[in-house]
Amino acid sequence: MIKRVISQLLKNYLIILVIFSIGAGFGYSQSNNSGDLNKTTVQTEKNTPYVGLSPKKAFLEESYNKIKNNYWDNISDIQLIELFKLAAEKSGSKLLSSKIENKEQLISELLSAQKDLSQDQKSKFIPLVLSTVLGSLNPAGRSGLFTTKQEVQLKNTVENINPEKDLYKDLGVNKGASETAVIDAFQKQEVQLRGQNTPEAKEKLKQLTYAKDVLTNIDRKQNYDQKGIEPTIFTRVVEPGILYLQFKKFSPTSYDEFIKAFDAYKNNSTLYGLIFDLRGNVGGAIDATAYFLGLFIGKNQYAFDFYHKGEYQPFKTPTDKLPSIAKFKQIVILVDNQTQSSAEMMAAGLKKYRVGVVLGVPTRGWGTVERVFPLENQISDTEKYSIFLVHSITLRDDNLPIEGRGVEPNVNIKQPDWAQQLFTYIRNPELILAVKTIL
């Protein structure tokens, strides 16, 4: 069944040609098979036979091969050539020959097609054609041609670094300011903002509270001061016996944050309920999902599959159960339509193993694994391109693609009787009340 579903997806989307706007949105998920949570995947293919070719020809041939060999589905030469022909037309060239039968003819036609263009158009033509082809691959707009700047942006996104944000500046203190200085600065502004009682003041107070929370925690402050990495895990006790944990995003520091967050409450014997909030979690380093699931369900458990060119790649959990999680006998997992990528896979895994009750609305349906493939052959001395390509797709708990579907919650909050439905799972009025307060 899975092959029929995926084949239909390809037919529906393959010939939809979308002009890919470089820098306008990309997936956050990176994957490798090393199990290294801190590694951003970069795939390389060395010793390729491009010696003796002109720079443009070598660039096109390597790019074509990268797509053909690494794209998640078995795209045929006929399909890929058709995409290149349509992309060339959209990029301002004359129509290519209708009789192109192979890669070599395609590249020859593309090089000839730019001869009548202006010098400025010639310099942009091939990158534009390639970015258009990549943006047209199913799912449309996920793959693209990346510049060096975009690779840096992607790396920062994956690592949860925002070079444009300065938490110290938000509070009006010097970089590296002490905890006392941070709290004093926060309290002074807090008094003024609470007195204003406007939407703008409330948003500013929220921003300052976040900065204060980061800069008054030893681990968070150290990560921020040394690498600019912001935290992704936040906890608080919302009702007696009930812990609320918000997981905002998967980043290289999230796994360590996650363990420390639970271990901080390991001696609190009153806790029994957990609200695990994955709403708005945009995903991130996708291999980390198996590590997080292991903390709940134990080592060597079947976690999930990637699907690539008709083959399933199974992943097992590499981590043991976390003892400080075991105390939580009742767990509610919150999701929404902005829960995506790795977070969707985690929700699907927790649902599959009945770790807790998944509550919310269907997740976003961002079920792709993208990888960066550097290009050995470049066409410019001033720019270095790489290919950002959908390499695999992910599957949910019923073994259907997450892409375009999302993960269905056990209880949908759009139903008027959702609280009663939740009660049939957990039979705990206090926990349900806490959930209502969070929502």
N, C-alpha and C positions, 0 to 999 in steps of 0.2 A: 504493500500500500504506500509506503514511504516514497518509493521510487516514482509511483504514479503522481503523487502529490507534488514532488519536487519537479518532475518533468513538466507538469502543468504550470508551475510557477515560472519556469524558464520560458515556456511558450508565451505566457501572458506578458512578460516583461522584457524579453531579450531585445526586441526590435523597437522598444520605446526609446527614442533618442533624446537624451537630456543633455543640454550644454552644462557641463560640470563647472561650477564656479569655484575656482581654487580658493581654498580657505573657508568656504562656506559650509561648515558642518561636517564632522566626520565621526566615525565610531570611536569609542574609547578603548575597546577591547584589544588586548595584545595577547598572544599565546606562544608558548614554546613547550617543548617536552622535557625540559631540564628540571622542572620543579623549582626553579629559582624564582621566588616571589618578587625579587627586586630587578629582574632583567626585562628590558624592553626588547621584544623580538625583532631581530633584523635578519632576514634571510639572504644568503649570498650564494651565487653560483660561479665558482672560480674556474679558471682555465677554459673559458668559453672560446670557440673558434671564430673570433671576429678580427683576427689580425689581417691587415691588408685592405680592409674595407674603409671607405670614407667615413668620417665621423657621423654624418647623418644616417648613412645606410646601416652602420653598426648600431647606432642608437635605436633605429626602428626595428632592426632584426632582433636585438636583445629584448626590447620591450614586447614585441610580438611573442617571443618564446616564453618570457616571464608570465604573460597572461595565459597562454596556451597550457603551460605546464603547472601553474599554481592556482588558477581560478578554481573555485569550489566545484563547479559542475563540468561535465564533459562537453565543453563547447567545441563545435566542429570548425574546421578551417573555413568552410562555406559561411557559417554564421559570423565568424570573427571578421572575415574579409568584407562581408556585407556591412558590418558596423563601421569599419574603416572607410568604406566608400561613402556611406551616409555622413560620417563625421567630416570627411574632406569637403563634401558639398556644403555642409553647414559652416565650415571654416573659411569659405570664400573662394575656393578654387573651382576650376571647371569640373564638369562631371568626369569621373574616371570611367575607363572602359568597362562595359558590361560583361566582358569575356575574361575577367581575372579569375584564374583557377587555382593559384597557389601563392604562397607567401612571397616568393621571389618576384613574381609579376606585380603583386600589390606594391611592394617597396619601390620597384622601378616606376610604376605609375605615380606614386606619391611624390617621388623626387622630381618627376617631370611636371607634375601639376603645379609646382611652385614657381616655375620658370617665368611665367607672365605676371607674377606678383611684384609689388614694390619691395624695396630692400627691407623696409620695416615689417611688411607683411611676411616676407620670407623668414625673418628671424623668429616670428611667432607661430608660423604655420604648423610645423611638425609638433611642437608641444601642445598647441591647441587641438590638433587632430587627436593626439594620444589622450589628452585629458577628457575629450569628448567621448571617445571610445570607452574609457574606463568608467566615466560617469554614467554610461548607458548600460553597463552590465547589471544584471539582476542580483540584488535589489538596486534599482536605479539610484544613483547619487552616493552610494557608499564607498566606491573605489575612486581613486583619483591619481593624478600626477602631482607629486609633492616637491616643493622647493626646499632648500635647506632651512629656511625660516619656518616653513610649515612643519618640518620634522621636529624642530625645537619646540614649536607650539604643542605638538602632539605629545612630546616627552613631558613637557610641563603639565599638560592636562592629565596624563596618566599618573604622574607623581603628585598631583594636587598642589601645584605651585602656580601662583599668580603673580608674575613680576610687577604688575601694575598696582597691586595692593600693598599697603604698608600699615600694619596694625598699630605700630607705635605712633605713626602720624595721625591715625584716626583718633587716638587718645590724647594727642598733643604732648607726647613725652619723647625723650631721646631714645635711640636704638639701644637695646640692652638694659633699659631702665629696670630698676629693682621691683619686686612685688609690691612693696609699700608705695612706691611712686606711681605704679600702675593703678592700684586701688584708689589712691588719693585723687588721681586725675579722673578716674571713672566716677567717683562719688560726687565730685564737683559738678561735672556735666549732667549727671543723673538728676540732681536736684533741679537744675534749670529745665531739663527736658520734660520731666514729669509735670512741672508747672505749666507747660505750654499746652499739653493735651491736644495735639494736632496729629494727623496721620504722618506728617513728615517727622515730627518729634519722636513718635513711636518707632518709626523705622530707624531713625538715627540711634535711639536707645538700644534697639535690637543689635545694631551694628557694633556699638560700643560694648555691649554685654558680651558679645562674641569675642571681641578683641581682648577684653579683660579675662574671660575664661581661658583663652589660649595662653596668654602671657603670665598667668598666675599659677600655671601648672608646670612643674619642673620638666617633664618629658616633652610636653607640647612646645614649651618655650625653647627647649634645646633644639628640637627639630626645626622650628621656625627660624631661630637665630642662625643656625649652621647651614641649613639648606633651603630655607624658604617654604618648607613643607607644612601645610596646614592639617589639622586633625580631621579625622573622618568619623570618629566614634564619640558619642556623648551619652551620658547616663544620669539618671536621677531616680530616687524613690518617689513615686507619685502617690501612692497610698500605702498604709501599713501592710507590709508583706508583698508589695508589688514593685518590681523594678522596671523602669522604662529605659530601653536602649535604642538610640537612634543611630543607624548606620547610613551615612550620607553618600559614601562612594568607596570603591575599591582602589586603594593606592598601595605602594610598597610598604608603607608603615601600618596599614590597617590591621594586618594579622597580629602584630605585636600589641597594637592598641586594644584589639578585641580581647585578647587574653588578659591583659592588665585590667581592662574594664571589669571583667567578671571576677578576677582574683581579688579586686579591691573589696568585694562583698562576700568573699568566701567564708568569713567568720560571722557573718550576719545570719543567724539561725532562724530569723523571723521571715525571711524571704521565701516565697513559694511560687509566685506568679511572675511571668515575664511578658512584657509587651515589646516585641522586636519589630522596630519600625524600618521598613525598607522603602517607604514612600519617597519618591524623588531621587532614589539612588540610581545614578546613571551608569553604574557598572565600573569597569576598569580592567586591571590585569586579570584576565579571565582564568588562568590556571589556578589562581588563588581560591577559586570557588570550591575546589575539591578539598583544600586544606580547611576551610571554614566548615564545610559539611562534616568533615571528620571529627571536629570538636563536639558535634551534636550526636553523630551516629556511630563513631568509632572507626578504627583503621581497617583498610582493605575491603571496604564496602563499595559496591558498584555505585558510582556517583552520577555519571552522565556520559553521553556520546557526542562526539563531533561527527559530522557527515561531510565527506570530501570525495568527490569523483566516484560516487557509487559505493564507497566503503565507509564502514563505521569505525571510529577510533574511540574505544572505551577508556574511561578514566576511573580509577579507584581512589578512594580517600587515603591519603598518606599519613594521616594524623590520628592519634588516640583521642578518645573522649576527654573533654576537659572537666575535671572533677567539680570545679566551681559552677558549671552549668547544670550538673546533675540534680541539684536541689530544686530546680524549677520544674515542678510537676505539671503546671498548666501554662501553656505558651500560646500567645496570639501573635501572628505575623501579619503586619499591616503592609498592604501594597496599594498602588494606584496606577493611573495610566502613564505615569512618568517613571515607574520602576522599569528598568531596562537592562539588557545585556547580561552581565554576570549576576546582577541582582535577580533577574528573572530566573536564571538557572538555579540560584540558591533557593528561591521561593519554590520552584518546581521540585527540588530535591527534598526540602523540608516537608512539602506536601506529600510526596511519594512515600516517605518513611514515617509519616504521621507524627512528626515531631511536635507539631502544634497545629492550630487552626489558622488557615490563611484567610484573612478578612480584607475586603476592599472591593475594588473593581478589577476587571482584566488588565493585566500589565501592558506595556507599550507594544510589545511584539517586535523588539529589535534583536533578531536572532542570528546575528552574523559574527564571525571571528575575522578580523582584519589583520593583515601583516604588512610590514614595510619591507620592500625588496629593493635594495640599492642597485643602481645601474653602473656597471663598470665603464660603459661607453657614454660619453657626454657630448653634446653638440655645442656647448658654450664654455668659454673659459671663465665666465662671470657667474654661472649658476650651475648647481649640481642637483640633478633631479633623481627622484626615487619613485617607485610605484607603490601605492597604498592600495592593497587588493583584498577583496573578500576571499579568504582562503577556505573557510569551512562554514557550515551553518550548525546551529545548536538545536537540540530537541528537548521538548518538555516532558513532563511525567507520564503522558500517554503515548510517547514516542512519535508525536507529530512535530513538525518544525515550529519553533517559537515564532519565527519570522511571520509577521502579518497576523498572527493569532494572539500572541501573548499567553500568559498563564492564567487560567481561570481560578478565582478564589473559591475556597470551600463555602464561604458565606459572602454574598454580594450586598454591600451596604446600600445599593440602590433599591433593594427590596424593603418595603415599609416595615416588615416584621423581622429585619435582620437581627435585632437584639434577641428575639425569641429563638431564632435559628441558632445563634451563637450559644445560647443557654443550653441547647440540646447537646452541645459538644462539651462544655466546661462546667455547667451548673454551678456557677460562682457569681452571685450578684455583685460582689465587691469588684471583681476583675472586670465585669461588663461595664460597671459604672466608670472605672478608670479608663477603659477603652473609649467610652462616650466622651469623657473629658478631653482625652488626647485628640479625638477626631474633631 
